[in-house]
Amino acid sequence: LGYEIPCDDKAAMAEMCAVAQGLSTPEVVLRFKSAITEETAASERSDVLKSLYTVVSEVFGEQFARENILDLAAEYGA
C-alpha cells in the first residue's frame, strides 16, 4: 500500500493498524515486521515495539498482539 510510519507515535501506529485491518493475518504480521525492522532505527525498536503492542492490542486484541508482536520481539531486533 506504500504506507510508511512517519514517527513512532501512537496515532501513526493506529493509522497503520486501520490500514492493516483489511489484510489477512500473515500480511498484517509481515507489514508490522517490515515497519519495525526496515523503517525504525535499531535504537528505537524497543520503544516502537511497546507502542505498537499497545495499539495492536486495542485494535486486534491482546492475544493477537502477544502472538504476533510481543512473542516476535527478538526476531524484530527489539
N, C-alpha and C positions, 0 to 999 in steps of 0.2 A: 504493500500500500504506500510505500515511500514515507512512512511516518518515522520521525526521529524525536527522541526525548530531548528538548532544549535544555533542560536542567533536571535536578533530582527532586523537585518539589512535588508535593502530594497532588496538586492539580494536574500536572503533566502526566503523572502516572495514572490518575483516574481517567484521563482522556485516553491514554493508551489502552487501559482496561476496557473502556467503552468500545473502542475500535476492535479489540480482541474478542468481544462477546459474539461477533459474527463469524468467528473462525472455529474450526474444530479444535479439540483439546491438544493434539500434537502440534498444530500450527500456533496455538496460543503459547505453549511452552517454548517452542522454537523462537518465537518473536521476543518473549521475555529474556531468554538466554542471550539472544543476539543483542538486545538493548543493553544488557548488563555487561557482557563480555566485549562487545565491539564498540559501544558508544559511551562507555563510562571509564574514566581513568581508574586504574587499579587501586589507587589510594582512596578512592571514593566508593568502591564497590560495596563495602560493608554497610555504609550508611544508606546507599541506594537500595540494597537488598532489604534492609529493615523497613524502609518506607514502602517499597514495593510489596513486601509481605503484608503490611497493614492494609494497603489499598486492595490488594488481591483478595484478602480475607473478607473484606466488606463486599466486594463485587461478585466473587465466585464462591465464597465460603471458606471457612477455616481449614477444612480437610484438603481442599484443592490447593490452597496456599501452602500448607505444610508439605504436601507430597511433591509439589511442582516448583516451589520456591525455596523453602527452608531446607528440605532434605537434599537439595542440589547445591547448597551454598559452596561446598568445596569445589564442585565442578565449575561453578561460576567464578571461582577465584576470589571469593569473599569470605 
